[in-house]
Amino acid sequence: MEGSGSPRFRKLHFPVGLWINSPRKHFAKLGGRWPSAISVKSTTSSDAASLHEAPSAPSSSLSISTPSLASPTPSPSPSPAFLRPRPAATQSRTKRLSHLFLRGRSNSDRDRAVGEREREVWAHSAAPSSHHYLPPASSSAPGLIKIYGDALSSGANYRSLLANIHSTARQLIAQVITRYTEREREETDDAVLQKHSPEDFLLCDVIGKPIQQPDGAIKWETECRRSVAPWECPLLLVDMWRPKDGFERRFEIQRKEDYEREEREREKEREREGENYQGVRWRRSRMSSGGGPEESERGHRGRNSELRRSISDMNLSLRRRQGNHVSKQPNNNGGVQDRKNIIRASKAEAKVGWTNQPAEDEKDYSSCDLEVMSQSLILPPTDRPYFLLLQGYDQSKDFVLYIMAGHTHVFGRKPTIREREKDRERERKGKRPLKVDTFLSAHDLLARHLLVRRDSAVPEMPNRQALMRPFRGGAVTHNGVALYRETVLKPGDVIGLGNHFLFLYRDPRVTPAPPLALTLPWQVDASTTCCPSGLVDRQEALRHYLGSTEAVLKFHPRHADALLQEIISKNSSPDSGGGPLAPAYLLSIMIDHASKHLDPALTPQILLKSANLIKEIVWDNIKEFGDKHPTQNSTEQEGEISTPNVQKLSFDLRPLMFWMSNATELLNFFQVKVEAMEKEWEFEAPGDPVLTADMDTCSEALAQLDDVIMHTFQQCVYHLTKTLYSLLPALLDSNPFSSEEKEKEKDGAQSAEGEEKGGGEVEVDDVSTLPPKVAGLVEVYRCTLMLSREACLSPPLTSQTFGYLFFFTNTSLLNTLLERDGLFSWSRAVQIRTNLDLVLDWLQGAGLGDIASEFMKKLSVTVNFLCIPKTRLIQSSWTSLLEDHVLLSPSQLHHLLTHYKLGPTRAPPASWAPLPGTELSGDIFESFLDHPPLILPNETPRLDLSQPIPSPELQKEVTCLRTFLWGLDQDELPANQRTRL
């Protein structure tokens, strides 16, 4: 009806060409196709011009078509006429956007001429100055953009750049910097030329107008500005959005730090303005992607917030059009609603139809916006995983779906200014932190809270498998259980972030869809929750755990100290009953549980506390051993040292050897755990002070164990070599060919033969067949070997212990031999050679022959030299003897030849004289300071916790500890909730 009284044409002034988009016609088409949220782009400050031109329709049109959504009283809700109709033919995205914002080209061939006329009218009416930009006739044609660079060069005007619709802001910034740099290079010296980085600048879209000053100069007055994201195309922005009449646009390049500082100052000014700012803040928070920006950053987009066009942007556009519509409606007082009421009406309108509102609310906000309804129909992706929001924090900022677009996805919150500065500092050092993909609005989240990896990011996992791990300090739950370390994420798992967010992980590529990991309340079998058999099942599970052979020791973090004291106090000596490696094994399974299932901050503390407890016990043992065996002996004890009690010494050394063995195993185990922790920290922010403190704690724990090993090793070898020192001279003085020695050797052989006939096995390390003088020396080696076997000392440390003993034997005997020149004869040398062979043969049978041969090589060479027959030795020359005995120094060889016993009246031959120029001033004695250094072991731990408990003794100790922990748990429960065994 086009009558004179029709409100459609006379009052609302609808253009005839636009009436085809009637609300009733469009509402009838909604069943066929809802408007696409992807094709709607958020508006900017230039949309102010369209607010006065946007068509409006009375809300009664919706009431006629949809009585269920209507209200008896008209409300200032937007008309469905704002919904875009479905085009008859396929259109480009640019054309759809141009039609949506009433700019440029029309959507159909019928309206194309009208669109061109509108373009011409706009171009003439606006009277564009040098700051205006006309859109190119073709979307692919290049255009000129003027960029003002006062931030680069003070007093500079502008630079004109040739760009196309694909030229991004980042590219234009780089070109502008190059232009200004070339100009400065021409005007100034290269030495003082200031270098600029594109990362320090940003491009601003500025709306304002030129003001003519009284002196005739033109001054630009800025009305508003917006930072252009690096990926946005300025020429495309010029083509789509234009300022309203009376205003012009220009692009400026500004320093990022100055821009952010000015925005923070403006933010504070807005906060001081009071209530009028609340609407602006609400609108901007709706524009953010994921979580809302922090208060210090509202009003502009942060550095890493490359905002995706979302449903919130559609709501923003809708709110502005609603505000224009409502502002034209008179209120009860005859005035115009202010901006705050417009936003309040928009908020309330969004709730209609979704919640049960009171009657008075329905009276104010009656009809449900169809565009809001269309936005609520969301289809999940079919080609990549996503996270479905089950519980959020702020309904105005949270989204329903969060799509995992890449192979890594990081959840977090907007970083603070200080956190952002730290990230920039790390980037300058070459340590770039992970980029956050989804910003959430809860304040209890970390800047980087959760990392999810899939497909190519986890090549070690099967296809379509995902891994999730919380960042250090982030509260994360996985199917209701607290998560501290990386774990497998499966479709259907429920993820909790902080105290507010709950997500359901789905991967549509996995078919059929797996069930939910958590049982829903209505799916629980009621018969199992109230049945008395539940208590019986718990008792049975407890008995099974207490007697299990798995190397598992579960405990609560609050019981860690009590458990440590229990382990150390019950297994502090070799006679505790748990075995030689009981402390190391029990502490290992405790630390293994903490490193896999408890807070990561607890593991370094357990490492350090256990190392300190061990060190205290070892210090007490060393002090007790020193009281029994003082380092300096009085003259009254000299007689006892001549016949030392090796058995007593060996018994007193057992605690030291016991803890040296356990500390070695714990050191190997600690090193593996620390390396695993370092690997877990590879995704954390580099240089995090919390992680640095944890690493210092672990290093201190390893240093404590190093001290334990070194001090116990030093005490053992010192007292063993002290005993050897009193027994070694017998090896040079005893005659193995005497009748007394032969009788004792014969008796020992007969007794050994009798034991063998009786069915007994002769031990390899038996010394009964050796001469008494030699047997006394070998007994020290035997006791040391038994000690290392009893304590299960690691093979590398066992080799180093005997290596030090053999080094001392070689040095002491060689120095004694060189000092006593009366032994330089063939007959005495043969006796020494025989005794030395008896010792080496026994060591070879005990499995120590290679180590002994290596460290006692020089002594053997010296004795072999003295065993050369006299007639052959006389015929040898100095050169040949030096070549045949390369281990002897020239001074040592000259000393042996000079004091060799050829006879009472016989002088050394002239051929033994050293060559002229031979250095003979060197010391003939070996130094005890050249002993081999102690190399702490760094090998794979021998304690395999993936296997069942290896011995009944350890099984008993583990069961006792499990019972002890169960008792601690029961003491904290009320009497009526305790479980009896």
Secondary structure, 3 states (H helix, E strand, C coil): CCCCCCCCCCCCCCCHHHCCCCHHHHHHHCCCCCCCCCCCCCCCHHHHHHHCCCCCCCCHHHHHHCHHHCCCCCCCCCCHHHCCCCCCCCCCHHHHHHHHCCCCCCCCHHHHHHHHHHHHHHHHHCCCCCCCCCCCCCCCCCEEEEEECCCCCCCCCCEEEEECCCCCHHHHHHHHHHHHHHHHHHHCCHHHCCCCCHHHEEEEEEEEEEEECCCCCEEEEEEEEEEECCCCCHHHHHHHCCCCCCCEEEEEEEEHHHHHHHHHHHHHHHHHHCCHHHHHHHHHHHHCCCCCCCCCCCCCCCCCCCCCCCHHHHHHHHHHHHHHHHHCCCCCCCCCCCHHHHHHHHHHHHHECCECCCHHHHHHCCCCCHHHHHHHCCCCCCCCCEEEEEECCCCCCCCCEEECCCCEEEEECCCCHHHHHHHHHHHHCCCCCCCCCEECCCCCCCCCCEEEEEHHHCCCCCCCCEEEEECCCCCEEECCEEECCCEEECCCCEEEECCCEEEEEECCCCCCCCCCCCCCHHHCCHHHHCCCHHHHHHHHHHHHHHCCCCCCCCCCHHHHHHHHHHHHHHCCCCCCCCCCCHHHHHHHHHHHHHHHHCCCCHHHHHHHHHHHHHHHHHHHHHHHHHHHCCCCCCHHHHHHHHCCCHHHHHHHCHHHHHHHHHHHHHHHHHHHHHHHHHHHHHHCCCCCHHHHHHHHHHHHHHHHHHHHHHHHHHHHHHHHHHHHHHHCHHHHHCCCCCHHHHHHHHHHHHHHHHHHHCCCCCCCCCCCCCCHHHHHHHHHHHHHHHHHHHCCCCHHHHHHHHHHHHHHHHHHHHHHHHHCHHHCCHHHHHHHHHHHHHHHHHHHHCCCHHHHHHHCHHHHHHHHHHCCCHHHHHHCCHHHHHHHCCCCCHHHHHHHHHCCCCCCCCCCCHHHCCCCCCCCCCCCCCCHHHCCCCCCCCCCCCCCCCCCCCCHHHHHHHHHHHHHHHHHHHHCCCHHHCCCC
